[in-house]
Amino acid sequence: YQRRVRGEQRITMESKFTRVLQSYQEWLRDSPEMSEAVAAVKALVQVIKVSEATTMMGLQAELKNVAESLRNVSNSTAVSSGSELFLRFVTRTSLSSDATVEFSTSKKTLIDRGERFLQIAEKSRQKIGQLSERFIQDRMVVLTHGFSRVVFGSVNPSSRKEQKLLCLRD
């Protein structure tokens, strides 16, 4: 009987994570301006929210499993590096030196850290664009290799100032 119960719980958890992966794909489809890395981080925050883990080790294992699944779905360096950076940011320090703090409290702290990380990541592209404005001059030619939302964010503010800018892309 216990095996059956555990098996049912595992199916429930896997279906929750499947929903997280589906949400990741929907976010990318519905928000073309969202980077794969930001969508992956958003998915990992969702994992923390739906996780039924009762220990930090259990939660970390779930996060690592979903991060690996995201890498398999995307096969993108951005997803891989974004996931790793997020996992280090969220779990970088012990949550509490007080052993009496319940895991649910620690989990809320992790969710807050994850949402803060998302805010920082989402604003970074805009901030880089603002900081790069002084480097882009009128009639400048910018050659880029591939497509980068960060580079586009950097040159786009210049075009709004009515400067003439030619961007070449490989």
Secondary structure by P-SEA (a helix, b strand, c coil): caaaaaaaaaaaaaaaaaaaaaaaaaaaaacccccaaaaaaaaaaaaaaacccccaaaaaaaaaaaaaaaaaacccaaaaaaaaaaaaaaccccccccccccaaaaaaaaaaaaaaaaaaaaaaaaaaaaaaccccccbbbbbbccccaaaaaaaaaaaaaccbbbbbcc
